[in-house]
Amino acid sequence: MDKRLLELIDKYVQTSEGMSEQIVDSNLSDLGLDSFAIISLILDIEEAYSIKFPEELLSLEKLSTAKEFEYIIQELQNKAG
């Protein structure tokens, strides 16, 4: 798992520090991220990775775990070149 992504997610997780292993496999809403936090996280990711999430990917079903975010980031970076 990308360390930078885990650090970004950790800013919004409402659990104890050092929870990286749980962050990777858990549903982000189970870790305390509400829809506002998810939107803020997406904006942070877009800035950090110089990518733009297409509108069709902006749903909690498609972006519910750190693994899903990581996969989409990789796909968007591959498309960008």
C-alpha positions in Angstrom: 0.0 0.0 0.0 1.2 3.4 -0.9 2.5 5.2 2.2 1.4 8.7 0.9 -2.1 7.4 0.4 -2.2 5.9 3.9 -1.0 9.2 5.4 -3.8 11.1 3.6 -6.5 8.7 4.7 -5.1 8.7 8.3 -5.8 12.4 8.5 -9.5 11.6 8.4 -9.7 8.3 10.3 -11.3 8.6 13.7 -9.3 5.8 15.3 -6.0 5.3 17.1 -2.7 6.2 15.4 -0.8 3.3 13.8 -3.9 1.7 12.3 -2.4 1.4 8.8 -3.1 -2.3 8.6 -6.8 -1.8 9.5 -7.0 1.2 7.1 -6.0 -1.0 4.2 -8.7 -3.6 4.6 -11.5 -1.7 6.3 -14.4 0.2 4.8 -13.6 3.8 5.3 -17.1 4.6 6.6 -16.5 2.0 9.4 -13.4 4.0 10.3 -15.4 7.2 10.8 -15.2 8.9 7.4 -18.5 10.5 6.4 -19.3 11.8 3.0 -17.7 15.2 3.7 -14.5 13.5 4.8 -14.5 11.3 1.7 -14.9 14.4 -0.5 -12.1 16.2 1.3 -9.9 13.0 1.0 -10.6 12.9 -2.8 -9.5 16.6 -3.1 -6.3 15.9 -1.1 -5.6 12.8 -3.3 -6.2 14.8 -6.5 -3.7 17.4 -5.3 -1.1 15.0 -4.0 -1.1 12.8 -7.1 -1.9 15.4 -9.7 -4.9 13.5 -10.9 -8.6 14.2 -11.4 -11.3 11.8 -10.4 -13.9 11.5 -13.2 -17.4 12.1 -12.0 -18.5 8.5 -12.7 -16.0 7.3 -10.0 -17.3 9.6 -7.3 -19.5 7.2 -5.4 -19.1 5.5 -2.0 -19.6 2.1 -3.6 -16.5 2.6 -5.8 -14.4 4.4 -3.2 -15.1 2.6 0.0 -11.7 1.2 0.9 -8.1 2.3 0.7 -7.4 -0.5 -1.8 -10.1 0.8 -4.1 -8.5 4.3 -3.9 -5.1 2.9 -4.6 -6.4 0.9 -7.6 -8.1 4.0 -9.1 -5.1 6.2 -8.5 -2.9 3.8 -10.4 -5.4 3.6 -13.2 -5.7 7.4 -13.5 -2.0 7.8 -13.4 -1.6 5.1 -16.2 -4.1 6.9 -18.3 -2.3 10.2 -17.8 0.8 8.8 -19.2 
